[in-house]
Amino acid sequence: MQNMTLEQLRTTFHAGGLVAACVVANGKRFHVVADTKGGDRVVLVRHSDTTARAFSDPGTALKLLREVGFLTITVDMTNWQPAQGEL
């Protein structure tokens, strides 16, 4: 899995390099992943330290992806644990 900052994600999307986006739950946090035309998967990371950008509210992640330009977004709640404490 590759890492992309928000700026890189926007640029790649507008260049036609991304085909799908997904908000993925992990514990009580959510992360953004996207699929490239080449079949790779990328994760949205923070620009400051390149760790996965975590959202406590999935609506915020959905709004961000909509602002990038995605019209269809999937949500994977397989590992969603809303009552989980911080690790």
PAGU-611346 format. One record per atom (N, C-alpha, C): residue number from 1; residue in three letters; chain; atom name; y, z, x. Coordinates in nm, 4 decimals, m for minus. Example, Ala and Ser with C-alpha at 12.3 -4.5 7.8 and 13.67 -1.06 7.14 Angstrom:
// PAGU-611346
{pt 1, 'ALA', 'A', 'N', {m0.5690, 0.7800, 1.3190}}
{pt 1, 'ALA', 'A', 'CA', {m0.4500, 0.7800, 1.2300}}
{pt 1, 'ALA', 'A', 'C', {m0.3300, 0.7800, 1.3200}}
{pt 2, 'SER', 'A', 'N', {m0.2250, 0.7080, 1.2850}}
{pt 2, 'SER', 'A', 'CA', {m0.1060, 0.7140, 1.3670}}
{pt 2, 'SER', 'A', 'C', {0.0030, 0.7870, 1.2900}}
// end
This chain:
// PAGU-611346
{pt 1, 'MET', 'A', 'N', {m0.1164, 0.0000, 0.0845}}
{pt 1, 'MET', 'A', 'CA', {0.0000, 0.0000, 0.0000}}
{pt 1, 'MET', 'A', 'C', {0.1238, 0.0000, 0.0899}}
{pt 2, 'GLN', 'A', 'N', {0.2188, m0.0835, 0.0555}}
{pt 2, 'GLN', 'A', 'CA', {0.3430, m0.0939, 0.1302}}
{pt 2, 'GLN', 'A', 'C', {0.4514, m0.0086, 0.0657}}
{pt 3, 'ASN', 'A', 'N', {0.5554, 0.0232, 0.1414}}
{pt 3, 'ASN', 'A', 'CA', {0.6691, 0.0987, 0.0906}}
{pt 3, 'ASN', 'A', 'C', {0.7884, 0.0068, 0.0734}}
{pt 4, 'MET', 'A', 'N', {0.8685, 0.0316, m0.0301}}
{pt 4, 'MET', 'A', 'CA', {0.9936, m0.0410, m0.0502}}
{pt 4, 'MET', 'A', 'C', {1.0993, 0.0554, m0.1015}}
{pt 5, 'THR', 'A', 'N', {1.2200, 0.0402, m0.0481}}
{pt 5, 'THR', 'A', 'CA', {1.3334, 0.1141, m0.1024}}
{pt 5, 'THR', 'A', 'C', {1.3780, 0.0429, m0.2298}}
{pt 6, 'LEU', 'A', 'N', {1.4667, 0.1053, m0.3045}}
{pt 6, 'LEU', 'A', 'CA', {1.5160, 0.0440, m0.4273}}
{pt 6, 'LEU', 'A', 'C', {1.5830, m0.0897, m0.3980}}
{pt 7, 'GLU', 'A', 'N', {1.6608, m0.0959, m0.2926}}
{pt 7, 'GLU', 'A', 'CA', {1.7286, m0.2208, m0.2556}}
{pt 7, 'GLU', 'A', 'C', {1.6264, m0.3306, m0.2256}}
{pt 8, 'GLN', 'A', 'N', {1.5211, m0.2972, m0.1512}}
{pt 8, 'GLN', 'A', 'CA', {1.4167, m0.3943, m0.1199}}
{pt 8, 'GLN', 'A', 'C', {1.3419, m0.4374, m0.2452}}
{pt 9, 'LEU', 'A', 'N', {1.3170, m0.3416, m0.3357}}
{pt 9, 'LEU', 'A', 'CA', {1.2483, m0.3732, m0.4613}}
{pt 9, 'LEU', 'A', 'C', {1.3315, m0.4715, m0.5428}}
{pt 10, 'ARG', 'A', 'N', {1.4605, m0.4461, m0.5547}}
{pt 10, 'ARG', 'A', 'CA', {1.5496, m0.5369, m0.6291}}
{pt 10, 'ARG', 'A', 'C', {1.5500, m0.6769, m0.5672}}
{pt 11, 'THR', 'A', 'N', {1.5660, m0.6817, m0.4367}}
{pt 11, 'THR', 'A', 'CA', {1.5716, m0.8105, m0.3673}}
{pt 11, 'THR', 'A', 'C', {1.4419, m0.8885, m0.3856}}
{pt 12, 'THR', 'A', 'N', {1.3300, m0.8209, m0.3698}}
{pt 12, 'THR', 'A', 'CA', {1.1997, m0.8859, m0.3847}}
{pt 12, 'THR', 'A', 'C', {1.1779, m0.9321, m0.5274}}
{pt 13, 'PHE', 'A', 'N', {1.2192, m0.8505, m0.6253}}
{pt 13, 'PHE', 'A', 'CA', {1.2057, m0.8891, m0.7661}}
{pt 13, 'PHE', 'A', 'C', {1.2869, m1.0151, m0.7956}}
{pt 14, 'HIS', 'A', 'N', {1.4129, m1.0155, m0.7539}}
{pt 14, 'HIS', 'A', 'CA', {1.5002, m1.1289, m0.7837}}
{pt 14, 'HIS', 'A', 'C', {1.4612, m1.2548, m0.7067}}
{pt 15, 'ALA', 'A', 'N', {1.3879, m1.2394, m0.5981}}
{pt 15, 'ALA', 'A', 'CA', {1.3360, m1.3547, m0.5243}}
{pt 15, 'ALA', 'A', 'C', {1.2056, m1.4062, m0.5858}}
{pt 16, 'GLY', 'A', 'N', {1.1550, m1.3351, m0.6872}}
{pt 16, 'GLY', 'A', 'CA', {1.0317, m1.3772, m0.7533}}
{pt 16, 'GLY', 'A', 'C', {0.9046, m1.3265, m0.6882}}
{pt 17, 'GLY', 'A', 'N', {0.9174, m1.2257, m0.6028}}
{pt 17, 'GLY', 'A', 'CA', {0.8013, m1.1771, m0.5295}}
{pt 17, 'GLY', 'A', 'C', {0.7214, m1.0675, m0.5971}}
{pt 18, 'LEU', 'A', 'N', {0.7701, m1.0158, m0.7094}}
{pt 18, 'LEU', 'A', 'CA', {0.6972, m0.9097, m0.7802}}
{pt 18, 'LEU', 'A', 'C', {0.6529, m0.9604, m0.9163}}
{pt 19, 'VAL', 'A', 'N', {0.5296, m0.9255, m0.9529}}
{pt 19, 'VAL', 'A', 'CA', {0.4744, m0.9762, m1.0790}}
{pt 19, 'VAL', 'A', 'C', {0.4535, m0.8677, m1.1837}}
{pt 20, 'ALA', 'A', 'N', {0.4511, m0.7416, m1.1434}}
{pt 20, 'ALA', 'A', 'CA', {0.4266, m0.6338, m1.2400}}
{pt 20, 'ALA', 'A', 'C', {0.4790, m0.5023, m1.1838}}
{pt 21, 'ALA', 'A', 'N', {0.5115, m0.4106, m1.2763}}
{pt 21, 'ALA', 'A', 'CA', {0.5554, m0.2771, m1.2354}}
{pt 21, 'ALA', 'A', 'C', {0.4847, m0.1741, m1.3220}}
{pt 22, 'CYS', 'A', 'N', {0.4634, m0.0562, m1.2627}}
{pt 22, 'CYS', 'A', 'CA', {0.3933, 0.0505, m1.3326}}
{pt 22, 'CYS', 'A', 'C', {0.4544, 0.1849, m1.2939}}
{pt 23, 'VAL', 'A', 'N', {0.4683, 0.2719, m1.3919}}
{pt 23, 'VAL', 'A', 'CA', {0.5072, 0.4106, m1.3672}}
{pt 23, 'VAL', 'A', 'C', {0.3771, 0.4894, m1.3674}}
{pt 24, 'VAL', 'A', 'N', {0.3489, 0.5575, m1.2570}}
{pt 24, 'VAL', 'A', 'CA', {0.2212, 0.6265, m1.2392}}
{pt 24, 'VAL', 'A', 'C', {0.2438, 0.7769, m1.2330}}
{pt 25, 'ALA', 'A', 'N', {0.1719, 0.8493, m1.3175}}
{pt 25, 'ALA', 'A', 'CA', {0.1806, 0.9948, m1.3183}}
{pt 25, 'ALA', 'A', 'C', {0.0917, 1.0541, m1.2109}}
{pt 26, 'ASN', 'A', 'N', {0.1427, 1.1596, m1.1483}}
{pt 26, 'ASN', 'A', 'CA', {0.0643, 1.2344, m1.0503}}
{pt 26, 'ASN', 'A', 'C', {0.1074, 1.3796, m1.0635}}
{pt 27, 'GLY', 'A', 'N', {0.0219, 1.4610, m1.1243}}
{pt 27, 'GLY', 'A', 'CA', {0.0620, 1.5979, m1.1568}}
{pt 27, 'GLY', 'A', 'C', {0.1664, 1.5925, m1.2666}}
{pt 28, 'LYS', 'A', 'N', {0.2804, 1.6556, m1.2430}}
{pt 28, 'LYS', 'A', 'CA', {0.3863, 1.6473, m1.3441}}
{pt 28, 'LYS', 'A', 'C', {0.5010, 1.5573, m1.2994}}
{pt 29, 'ARG', 'A', 'N', {0.4789, 1.4814, m1.1933}}
{pt 29, 'ARG', 'A', 'CA', {0.5775, 1.3865, m1.1415}}
{pt 29, 'ARG', 'A', 'C', {0.5319, 1.2432, m1.1680}}
{pt 30, 'PHE', 'A', 'N', {0.6262, 1.1512, m1.1587}}
{pt 30, 'PHE', 'A', 'CA', {0.5980, 1.0094, m1.1811}}
{pt 30, 'PHE', 'A', 'C', {0.6497, 0.9284, m1.0632}}
{pt 31, 'HIS', 'A', 'N', {0.5772, 0.8233, m1.0287}}
{pt 31, 'HIS', 'A', 'CA', {0.6146, 0.7346, m0.9188}}
{pt 31, 'HIS', 'A', 'C', {0.6150, 0.5915, m0.9701}}
{pt 32, 'VAL', 'A', 'N', {0.6843, 0.5051, m0.8997}}
{pt 32, 'VAL', 'A', 'CA', {0.6919, 0.3642, m0.9359}}
{pt 32, 'VAL', 'A', 'C', {0.6115, 0.2830, m0.8357}}
{pt 33, 'VAL', 'A', 'N', {0.5243, 0.1983, m0.8878}}
{pt 33, 'VAL', 'A', 'CA', {0.4514, 0.1030, m0.8049}}
{pt 33, 'VAL', 'A', 'C', {0.4694, m0.0361, m0.8643}}
{pt 34, 'ALA', 'A', 'N', {0.4603, m0.1361, m0.7789}}
{pt 34, 'ALA', 'A', 'CA', {0.4746, m0.2742, m0.8248}}
{pt 34, 'ALA', 'A', 'C', {0.3722, m0.3609, m0.7530}}
{pt 35, 'ASP', 'A', 'N', {0.3353, m0.4688, m0.8171}}
{pt 35, 'ASP', 'A', 'CA', {0.2398, m0.5639, m0.7603}}
{pt 35, 'ASP', 'A', 'C', {0.3146, m0.6887, m0.7150}}
{pt 36, 'THR', 'A', 'N', {0.2814, m0.7366, m0.5951}}
{pt 36, 'THR', 'A', 'CA', {0.3448, m0.8568, m0.5424}}
{pt 36, 'THR', 'A', 'C', {0.2645, m0.9800, m0.5811}}
{pt 37, 'LYS', 'A', 'N', {0.3276, m1.0950, m0.5665}}
{pt 37, 'LYS', 'A', 'CA', {0.2571, m1.2210, m0.5925}}
{pt 37, 'LYS', 'A', 'C', {0.1378, m1.2377, m0.5003}}
{pt 38, 'GLY', 'A', 'N', {0.1465, m1.1812, m0.3805}}
{pt 38, 'GLY', 'A', 'CA', {0.0372, m1.1922, m0.2839}}
{pt 38, 'GLY', 'A', 'C', {m0.0778, m1.0970, m0.3105}}
{pt 39, 'GLY', 'A', 'N', {m0.0653, m1.0129, m0.4132}}
{pt 39, 'GLY', 'A', 'CA', {m0.1726, m0.9210, m0.4479}}
{pt 39, 'GLY', 'A', 'C', {m0.1595, m0.7830, m0.3869}}
{pt 40, 'ASP', 'A', 'N', {m0.0545, m0.7596, m0.3092}}
{pt 40, 'ASP', 'A', 'CA', {m0.0332, m0.6269, m0.2521}}
{pt 40, 'ASP', 'A', 'C', {0.0319, m0.5355, m0.3538}}
{pt 41, 'ARG', 'A', 'N', {0.0181, m0.4078, m0.3322}}
{pt 41, 'ARG', 'A', 'CA', {0.0826, m0.3075, m0.4172}}
{pt 41, 'ARG', 'A', 'C', {0.1862, m0.2358, m0.3318}}
{pt 42, 'VAL', 'A', 'N', {0.3050, m0.2150, m0.3895}}
{pt 42, 'VAL', 'A', 'CA', {0.4121, m0.1460, m0.3176}}
{pt 42, 'VAL', 'A', 'C', {0.4518, m0.0221, m0.3965}}
{pt 43, 'VAL', 'A', 'N', {0.4967, 0.0788, m0.3243}}
{pt 43, 'VAL', 'A', 'CA', {0.5431, 0.2015, m0.3871}}
{pt 43, 'VAL', 'A', 'C', {0.6916, 0.2169, m0.3559}}
{pt 44, 'LEU', 'A', 'N', {0.7683, 0.2598, m0.4549}}
{pt 44, 'LEU', 'A', 'CA', {0.9110, 0.2839, m0.4375}}
{pt 44, 'LEU', 'A', 'C', {0.9295, 0.4124, m0.3588}}
{pt 45, 'VAL', 'A', 'N', {1.0076, 0.4038, m0.2498}}
{pt 45, 'VAL', 'A', 'CA', {1.0307, 0.5205, m0.1649}}
{pt 45, 'VAL', 'A', 'C', {1.1800, 0.5493, m0.1562}}
{pt 46, 'ARG', 'A', 'N', {1.2092, 0.6718, m0.1157}}
{pt 46, 'ARG', 'A', 'CA', {1.3487, 0.7111, m0.0944}}
{pt 46, 'ARG', 'A', 'C', {1.3984, 0.6471, 0.0341}}
{pt 47, 'HIS', 'A', 'N', {1.5222, 0.6056, 0.0332}}
{pt 47, 'HIS', 'A', 'CA', {1.5807, 0.5410, 0.1504}}
{pt 47, 'HIS', 'A', 'C', {1.5944, 0.6402, 0.2662}}
{pt 48, 'SER', 'A', 'N', {1.6247, 0.7662, 0.2348}}
{pt 48, 'SER', 'A', 'CA', {1.6551, 0.8647, 0.3387}}
{pt 48, 'SER', 'A', 'C', {1.5364, 0.8995, 0.4278}}
{pt 49, 'ASP', 'A', 'N', {1.4180, 0.9137, 0.3698}}
{pt 49, 'ASP', 'A', 'CA', {1.3042, 0.9563, 0.4522}}
{pt 49, 'ASP', 'A', 'C', {1.1748, 0.8799, 0.4224}}
{pt 50, 'THR', 'A', 'N', {1.1830, 0.7765, 0.3449}}
{pt 50, 'THR', 'A', 'CA', {1.0706, 0.6882, 0.3092}}
{pt 50, 'THR', 'A', 'C', {0.9501, 0.7600, 0.2484}}
{pt 51, 'THR', 'A', 'N', {0.9738, 0.8739, 0.1820}}
{pt 51, 'THR', 'A', 'CA', {0.8666, 0.9352, 0.1041}}
{pt 51, 'THR', 'A', 'C', {0.8725, 0.8764, m0.0370}}
{pt 52, 'ALA', 'A', 'N', {0.7607, 0.8810, m0.1063}}
{pt 52, 'ALA', 'A', 'CA', {0.7564, 0.8251, m0.2411}}
{pt 52, 'ALA', 'A', 'C', {0.8639, 0.8891, m0.3280}}
{pt 53, 'ARG', 'A', 'N', {0.9380, 0.8055, m0.3977}}
{pt 53, 'ARG', 'A', 'CA', {1.0437, 0.8551, m0.4862}}
{pt 53, 'ARG', 'A', 'C', {0.9774, 0.9103, m0.6121}}
{pt 54, 'ALA', 'A', 'N', {0.9983, 1.0385, m0.6378}}
{pt 54, 'ALA', 'A', 'CA', {0.9340, 1.1057, m0.7514}}
{pt 54, 'ALA', 'A', 'C', {1.0351, 1.1276, m0.8627}}
{pt 55, 'PHE', 'A', 'N', {0.9896, 1.1113, m0.9845}}
{pt 55, 'PHE', 'A', 'CA', {1.0716, 1.1322, m1.1031}}
{pt 55, 'PHE', 'A', 'C', {1.0071, 1.2419, m1.1871}}
{pt 56, 'SER', 'A', 'N', {1.0865, 1.3368, m1.2336}}
{pt 56, 'SER', 'A', 'CA', {1.0331, 1.4396, m1.3230}}
{pt 56, 'SER', 'A', 'C', {1.0306, 1.3892, m1.4669}}
{pt 57, 'ASP', 'A', 'N', {1.1115, 1.2891, m1.4968}}
{pt 57, 'ASP', 'A', 'CA', {1.1195, 1.2307, m1.6310}}
{pt 57, 'ASP', 'A', 'C', {1.0790, 1.0836, m1.6222}}
{pt 58, 'PRO', 'A', 'N', {0.9716, 1.0439, m1.6895}}
{pt 58, 'PRO', 'A', 'CA', {0.9295, 0.9043, m1.6815}}
{pt 58, 'PRO', 'A', 'C', {1.0344, 0.8085, m1.7375}}
{pt 59, 'GLY', 'A', 'N', {1.1180, 0.8578, m1.8282}}
{pt 59, 'GLY', 'A', 'CA', {1.2238, 0.7742, m1.8841}}
{pt 59, 'GLY', 'A', 'C', {1.3217, 0.7275, m1.7778}}
{pt 60, 'THR', 'A', 'N', {1.3467, 0.8103, m1.6792}}
{pt 60, 'THR', 'A', 'CA', {1.4362, 0.7729, m1.5697}}
{pt 60, 'THR', 'A', 'C', {1.3759, 0.6596, m1.4881}}
{pt 61, 'ALA', 'A', 'N', {1.2468, 0.6681, m1.4609}}
{pt 61, 'ALA', 'A', 'CA', {1.1785, 0.5621, m1.3863}}
{pt 61, 'ALA', 'A', 'C', {1.1775, 0.4320, m1.4673}}
{pt 62, 'LEU', 'A', 'N', {1.1538, 0.4420, m1.5968}}
{pt 62, 'LEU', 'A', 'CA', {1.1542, 0.3230, m1.6822}}
{pt 62, 'LEU', 'A', 'C', {1.2923, 0.2588, m1.6852}}
{pt 63, 'LYS', 'A', 'N', {1.3960, 0.3404, m1.6953}}
{pt 63, 'LYS', 'A', 'CA', {1.5325, 0.2891, m1.6967}}
{pt 63, 'LYS', 'A', 'C', {1.5641, 0.2175, m1.5660}}
{pt 64, 'LEU', 'A', 'N', {1.5246, 0.2755, m1.4550}}
{pt 64, 'LEU', 'A', 'CA', {1.5483, 0.2145, m1.3246}}
{pt 64, 'LEU', 'A', 'C', {1.4812, 0.0771, m1.3167}}
{pt 65, 'LEU', 'A', 'N', {1.3559, 0.0689, m1.3592}}
{pt 65, 'LEU', 'A', 'CA', {1.2842, m0.0582, m1.3552}}
{pt 65, 'LEU', 'A', 'C', {1.3471, m0.1612, m1.4473}}
{pt 66, 'ARG', 'A', 'N', {1.3970, m0.1173, m1.5604}}
{pt 66, 'ARG', 'A', 'CA', {1.4654, m0.2088, m1.6528}}
{pt 66, 'ARG', 'A', 'C', {1.5931, m0.2615, m1.5893}}
{pt 67, 'GLU', 'A', 'N', {1.6651, m0.1742, m1.5186}}
{pt 67, 'GLU', 'A', 'CA', {1.7880, m0.2171, m1.4507}}
{pt 67, 'GLU', 'A', 'C', {1.7589, m0.3155, m1.3381}}
{pt 68, 'VAL', 'A', 'N', {1.6422, m0.3021, m1.2741}}
{pt 68, 'VAL', 'A', 'CA', {1.6009, m0.3985, m1.1717}}
{pt 68, 'VAL', 'A', 'C', {1.5785, m0.5347, m1.2361}}
{pt 69, 'GLY', 'A', 'N', {1.5258, m0.5355, m1.3593}}
{pt 69, 'GLY', 'A', 'CA', {1.5023, m0.6605, m1.4304}}
{pt 69, 'GLY', 'A', 'C', {1.3669, m0.6739, m1.4962}}
{pt 70, 'PHE', 'A', 'N', {1.2785, m0.5759, m1.4760}}
{pt 70, 'PHE', 'A', 'CA', {1.1467, m0.5816, m1.5389}}
{pt 70, 'PHE', 'A', 'C', {1.1602, m0.5678, m1.6902}}
{pt 71, 'LEU', 'A', 'N', {1.0914, m0.6530, m1.7637}}
{pt 71, 'LEU', 'A', 'CA', {1.0922, m0.6465, m1.9092}}
{pt 71, 'LEU', 'A', 'C', {0.9659, m0.5838, m1.9650}}
{pt 72, 'THR', 'A', 'N', {0.8584, m0.5895, m1.8883}}
{pt 72, 'THR', 'A', 'CA', {0.7315, m0.5299, m1.9273}}
{pt 72, 'THR', 'A', 'C', {0.6882, m0.4351, m1.8159}}
{pt 73, 'ILE', 'A', 'N', {0.6603, m0.3104, m1.8537}}
{pt 73, 'ILE', 'A', 'CA', {0.6228, m0.2075, m1.7572}}
{pt 73, 'ILE', 'A', 'C', {0.5055, m0.1304, m1.8151}}
{pt 74, 'THR', 'A', 'N', {0.4042, m0.1043, m1.7348}}
{pt 74, 'THR', 'A', 'CA', {0.2933, m0.0220, m1.7810}}
{pt 74, 'THR', 'A', 'C', {0.3123, 0.1212, m1.7314}}
{pt 75, 'VAL', 'A', 'N', {0.2461, 0.2138, m1.8008}}
{pt 75, 'VAL', 'A', 'CA', {0.2503, 0.3551, m1.7626}}
{pt 75, 'VAL', 'A', 'C', {0.1067, 0.4034, m1.7495}}
{pt 76, 'ASP', 'A', 'N', {0.0737, 0.4582, m1.6329}}
{pt 76, 'ASP', 'A', 'CA', {m0.0599, 0.5112, m1.6068}}
{pt 76, 'ASP', 'A', 'C', {m0.0516, 0.6636, m1.6080}}
{pt 77, 'MET', 'A', 'N', {m0.1061, 0.7248, m1.7111}}
{pt 77, 'MET', 'A', 'CA', {m0.0996, 0.8706, m1.7261}}
{pt 77, 'MET', 'A', 'C', {m0.2332, 0.9371, m1.6952}}
{pt 78, 'THR', 'A', 'N', {m0.3219, 0.8670, m1.6265}}
{pt 78, 'THR', 'A', 'CA', {m0.4542, 0.9197, m1.5946}}
{pt 78, 'THR', 'A', 'C', {m0.4469, 1.0559, m1.5264}}
{pt 79, 'ASN', 'A', 'N', {m0.3573, 1.0711, m1.4317}}
{pt 79, 'ASN', 'A', 'CA', {m0.3477, 1.1952, m1.3534}}
{pt 79, 'ASN', 'A', 'C', {m0.2307, 1.2828, m1.3955}}
{pt 80, 'TRP', 'A', 'N', {m0.1839, 1.2658, m1.5191}}
{pt 80, 'TRP', 'A', 'CA', {m0.0703, 1.3444, m1.5675}}
{pt 80, 'TRP', 'A', 'C', {m0.1162, 1.4861, m1.6011}}
{pt 81, 'GLN', 'A', 'N', {m0.0519, 1.5829, m1.5399}}
{pt 81, 'GLN', 'A', 'CA', {m0.0805, 1.7247, m1.5630}}
{pt 81, 'GLN', 'A', 'C', {0.0538, 1.7952, m1.5868}}
{pt 82, 'PRO', 'A', 'N', {0.1096, 1.7862, m1.7073}}
{pt 82, 'PRO', 'A', 'CA', {0.2444, 1.8386, m1.7311}}
{pt 82, 'PRO', 'A', 'C', {0.2580, 1.9870, m1.7068}}
{pt 83, 'ALA', 'A', 'N', {0.1500, 2.0625, m1.7135}}
{pt 83, 'ALA', 'A', 'CA', {0.1570, 2.2079, m1.6933}}
{pt 83, 'ALA', 'A', 'C', {0.1350, 2.2479, m1.5479}}
{pt 84, 'GLN', 'A', 'N', {0.1080, 2.1497, m1.4605}}
{pt 84, 'GLN', 'A', 'CA', {0.0803, 2.1807, m1.3202}}
{pt 84, 'GLN', 'A', 'C', {0.2036, 2.2366, m1.2513}}
{pt 85, 'GLY', 'A', 'N', {0.1828, 2.3402, m1.1722}}
{pt 85, 'GLY', 'A', 'CA', {0.2913, 2.3988, m1.0945}}
{pt 85, 'GLY', 'A', 'C', {0.3204, 2.3148, m0.9711}}
{pt 86, 'GLU', 'A', 'N', {0.4289, 2.3457, m0.9061}}
{pt 86, 'GLU', 'A', 'CA', {0.4653, 2.2737, m0.7840}}
{pt 86, 'GLU', 'A', 'C', {0.3650, 2.3078, m0.6735}}
{pt 87, 'LEU', 'A', 'N', {0.3329, 2.2093, m0.5933}}
{pt 87, 'LEU', 'A', 'CA', {0.2428, 2.2280, m0.4808}}
{pt 87, 'LEU', 'A', 'C', {0.3200, 2.2548, m0.3552}}
// end
